[in-house]
Amino acid sequence: MVTNRRLTQQDIARMAGVSQTTVSLVLNNRSDADVRIAPETRERVLRVIRETGYVADPVARRLAERRNRILGVFTYEAVFPTASADFYHPFLVGIEECAEEIGCDLLLFTSAKASGERRRIFNADSRIRLADGCVLLGRTVDRDDLARLLTENIPFVSVGRRDDAGGPVPYVGADYPPAVRALVERAYGLGHRRLAYVGAGTGAESPADRMRGFREAVAAVGTEWIHVPVADRGPGDVLDDLAAAGVTAAFVEESADGVAIVQAARERGVDVPGELSILALGAPTRPVRVEIDFTGFRIPRREMGRRAVELLAQVLERGGTPQELLPCEFVEGSTLAPARLEEGR
């Protein structure tokens, strides 16, 4: 059934033998308790739509739904065209894939001028309300921005777990604590008894979650450990701390630091992983050439991007504050080996 004239809802109603109101309800997928359409009637309308290739007028659809079918993406760090795009690329791929599947366009907010060195969602030129809702992307998210988004009831979902900001924050994040615990248990099972956490372990939620998982694991197995911050310190200094404490397995928060430590170890003739095993707690967030096959885990970045859009669609449809954590996948690399037993130990 083909026609050269642009079809209307009245045409579809006439062909299906139903009212225009019924066609409108089917097109808008209304399934409220007070709206009942027999399954065979709904299927008859859908069959006519498929056969005619009817496409609803986008302006009419927006008026009916009171939405633009535009989802915003706000990033606190620049993702184009910097080297950090390598880290954010999988998130963006997942976001784009899911937005396309649900029939929404994406609007990347780039006009928010930085306050100091960081971007802010709200300023005099903020266009956040152009979108039906927004996905927030960044290692750290401004607490005041989160609080205002909640207060003003602007639909959003954060990629990455977020602490409360005057109320619960909708998010999809990586479940770091069990992933880190599993790595500690694996190293312990290979005979490592002196461990180190290398990195901040505080500040944003993601390093805090990693440190929490590490602390829980070492407490459970009852082994020795030290914390080695890396801020303003070179890899040689970190190696000195590890050697002084007799550490045989180091858990590195940032893969770029792991690369630097491995390079420094090689320069000193320290065998990795024979004398020092190094486990990476995720993907590099800083620009670095990673040619080392680190043992560690994979952050489900693409999946997190997809799920963020799915959750945002749920928020737009029925409200709520969804919070989900996705599991990280163990990566069997080459930087973890059984600990060498020392004489007298």
N, C-alpha and C positions, 0 to 999 in steps of 0.2 A: 504494500500500500504506500504509494509515493505521491507527493504533491509539491508543486512549485511555490505555492503560497505559504507564508509563515503561519503555522498552526497556532491556534489559541487554546486555552483551557476549555472554552465552549465547544470547540471542534472535538477535542478528546472526550468530553462528556457526552456529546451526541453519539460518537462512534461506539463508546462503551455502554451507552444506555443508562447513564447515571447523571447526577446533578453536577454542576460546576463546583459546588462546595465539596462534594466527595472527591473530585479530582484534585482540588487544592489540598485537602487533608492527606491524600495519598502522596502527593508530591512533597509535602512538608513532613512526611513520616510521622504524623500525629498518632499517638497511641494512648492518649489520656484516658482516664477512667470514664469520663463523660463523653468520649468520642468512640463509638463502636462501628467498625466497618467489617462486614462479613469477609472472611478470608477469600472466598470466591469472587466477591466484588472487587477487592483490592487487587487480586491477580488479574482480573479482566481489564482493569484500568492500566495496570503495568504492562500487560500484553499489547494493548493498543499503543502505549507510549513506545515500547520497543519496536513495534512494527512500523510506526510512522517516523521514528527517529526524532520525536518531539524533544525540544530543549526549552526549559522554562525561561522566561524572560528574566535576566539577572537582576534588573532593577526591581521587578515585582517580587522576586524571591527575597531580596534584601529587605524590602518593606515588610514582607510577611514575617520574616525571621528576626527583623530588627538587628541584623548583623551584616557585616561587610564580607564575611568569609575571608578575612585577612588576619593572619597570625603574625605578631611581631616577634623579632628575635633581638634581644639586647645583650651585648657583650661588654663586660667590664675591661677586657683587654682587646687590643686590635687583633683581628684575625686575618685580615687581608692587607697587604700581601707580604706579611712578615714571616720570619722563620717559625714563629710560634704556631703558624697555621697547621703545621704537621700534627700538633697535639689536638687542635680543635677540629681538624678536618673530619674525623669520624663522627663527632657529635653533629656537625652540620649536615653530613650525608644522611644520618638517621632522621634528623629534623625534616630535611627536604623530602625524603622518601615518604614519610608518613603524611606530611602536609599534602603532597600530591595525591596520595591514596584517598584522603578524606575530602578532596576537592577544595582545598584552601590555598591561597597565595601567601607568600612570605614577604614581610617587610623588615629589612635589616635596619635598625635604628643606629645611625652613625652621626647624627647632628648634635648629640648631647656633648657639649664641651666639657673638658676635664676640669675638675675642681682640684687644683694642685696637679697631681700626676694621675689622678683616677677619674674615670668617667662617672657621671651621676645620671640617674634616670630623669629626675625632676630638675628643671631649670626654666628660665623664661621662654625658651624655645622648645620645650618638651612637646613631643607629638605622640606620646605613648597611647593616647586615647584614639588614635586613628585606627588601631587594630582592635579586633574583638577581645583579644587576650595576648599575653606575651610569655615567651620562654626566656628565662634569664640564664646566661652562660658566663662563667668566670670562676677562677679558683677561689676568690673571695667576693662576697656580695655586701654592699653597704647596708649596715643595719638600719639606718634612718630610711633608706629607700624601701626596704622590706616593710618596715612599720607603716609607712605612708601608703604603700600598695594595699596592705591589709585594711587600714583605716578607711581608705577611699573605695574599698570593694572593687579594685581593678583585678580582673581575672589574670592569674599568672601561675606558672610552675617553674621552679628552679631546677636546673640540672646540677645536682650535687646536694647532699644533705645539708640542711640549715637548721640551726637552733631557733627556738622561738624568738619572735621579734614583736613583743606585745601581744602575741597570739601564735598559734601553730602556723608554720609556713608549708605550703604545698611543694613537694619536691619528689624527684626520683634521683637516687644516688647509688654509689657503689658500696657494697657491704664490706668495708675494709677489715673490721676486727676479726671475723672468722678466717679471712684470707691470710692475715698476718699470723694468727694463731696456728694455722695449718703449716705455715713455713717454719715457725719456731719448733713445732713438734717434729717436723721432718728433719731439721738440723739436729735436734736433740737425739733423735733416733739414730743419727749417724755418728754419735759420740761427741758432739760439740757441747761443752759445758761452760765455756766463757763466751758470752755473746755481747754484741754492742748494737745499740740503736743509733744510727748516724743520720742526723737531721734535726729540725726544729722540734717536732713532736708537740707543738703548741700553736696557738694562733687560730688559723682557719679550721673549719670542721674536719677537713680531710686529713691533715697531719695529726690532729688530735685523735681522730678515730684510729689511725694507724698505731699511734703510741698506746692507746688504750688496749688494742688487741695484743700488742707486744707485751705490755705489763701483765695482762691477764695470763698470757701463755707462760711467761717465765715464772710467774708465781705458781702456776699449776704444776710445772715440771720441777720446780725448786732448784733452778740453776742460777749461776752468777751472771750479772750483766752490768754494762755501763752505758751512760748516755753521752754521746759525742756530738755536740752542736757543730755546725760547719760554717756558720755566719762569720765572715771576715777572717776565715782561716784557710790555709792552703792544704792540699791533699797530703803533703809531707807531714804537716802538723797532725792531721788526723791519723796517719799511719803511726806516728810516734805514740799517740795515745793508745791506739789499739795494741801495739807491741808491748807497751809498758804494762798493760792490764792482762796480757796473755790471751787476748781475744783470738778465737779461731774462726768465728763466723760473724760477719757484720751485715746488719740489715739496713739498707740505704734507702732513705725516704725519697730522694730525687735521683733518678738514673744518671743525670749529668754528673753528679758528685761521684757516683759509682764508677763511671768511666774514668774520671780524673784519678780516683784512688787506685784503680787497676793499672793505669799508666805509670803512676808514681811507684807502685809496687814492683812493676817490671823493671823500672830504672834502678831500683835498689836490689834487684835479684830475689825478690820475695815471690815465691810460687803461688799463683792463684789458679786453682783453688787448693793446691796441695798443702800450703802453709796457712792460707787465709781464704776462706770461702766468703763470697759476697752475694747477697740476695737483694734483688731490686723490688721495691714495693710499688710497682706501677710503671707507667710510661713516662718518658722524659717530657717535662713541661718547659724546659729551657732548651734553646737551640744547641744541639750536639750531634756529632756523627757517632752513632751507636753501631759498632761492628763487633760488639761483644755479645755473645749469646747468654744473657743473664738468666739465672734461675730466679723465678719470682712468680708473679701472677699478672694476668691480663685484665685491665679495666674494661668493662663492657661499654665502651664509649658510643659506638653506633647504636646499640640497643637502648642506651640511656636517652639519646636524642629522639629515637622513635617513640619511646614510652612517654617522654615529656609531652610530646604533641598529643598522644592518645589521652593522657591525663588532663591536659588543657581542654581538649574537646569535651571530656566528661564534666569538668568544672563549668564550662559554658552551657552545657545542656542541663545539668541538675545541681550545680553548686558543689559545696563540700571542700574539704582540705585533704586531698590524697597525699599519702606519704609512702613511698616504696623504696626498698633497697634491692639492687640486683646483685647476684653473686659474681665474684671474680673467679676466673679460670686459672688453675695452676699451670705454670709454664716450666717444662722440664729443660732447663738450660745446662750450661757446662761450667757454671761457677760455684757449684756446691759439690763437695767431695767429703768422704768420711774424714773425721778428725784424726790427726796423727797422735798416737799416745806417746807422752813423754816419759822418760825414765823417772821412777819415783812417784808417778801419779797413778 
